[in-house]
Amino acid sequence: MLLPPRKRNEAVVSRELLTNAILSAFVVSIGTLWTFSSLMLDGEVTPRDATITFTTFVFFDLFNALSCRSQSKSIFNIGFLSNRTFLVAVGLSLAGQLLVIYFPPLQSVFHTEALTLYDLVSIAVFTSSVFWIDEGRKLLSEVNRNRNGRRINTGTYGSGGDPRSFGERRM
């Protein structure tokens, strides 16, 4: 609502948005495939291999959702806790994944097995790379905007400024 409507001939999906989506998809795809191939060194797929690969993919998507809260503002400016609906959605997704891993009836349906705490922490650290890469991209973009004199008011905690930010609430 801070900018006028886009022109009829203007693309709905900008080049910047498409580039960001491709970068994220590349990181998620390569990371998940690397995880799967590194587990396949023995030549057979075990329930543990499938569980780790599936969990890696889900965690990549959860971290990617966190970084997609805004196309240009850092989550550190928006605030991690500024959108309760988003937090509930991520929490339910995480709970669902944990149920698939640890709840025996779902283990038999999805052919998964329980992972250790070390496995989960390792997966979380690895998959957070999609978040850190996007945060770095946003930082570099902000530095370039400042250098070129096209500063966008990034505010803090969803205080407005960037109309391309999604899911932000004012505190």
Protein Blocks (a to p, Z undefined) as FASTA:
>chain_A
ZZccddfklcfbdfklmmmmmmmmmmmmmmmmmmmmmmmmnopacfklmmmmmmmmmmmm
mmmmmmmmpmkbcfklnopklpmklmmmmmmmmmmmmmmmmmmklmmmnopacddfklmm
mmmmmmmmmmmmmmmmmmmmmmmmmmnopaccebgghigjjlmbghiacZZ
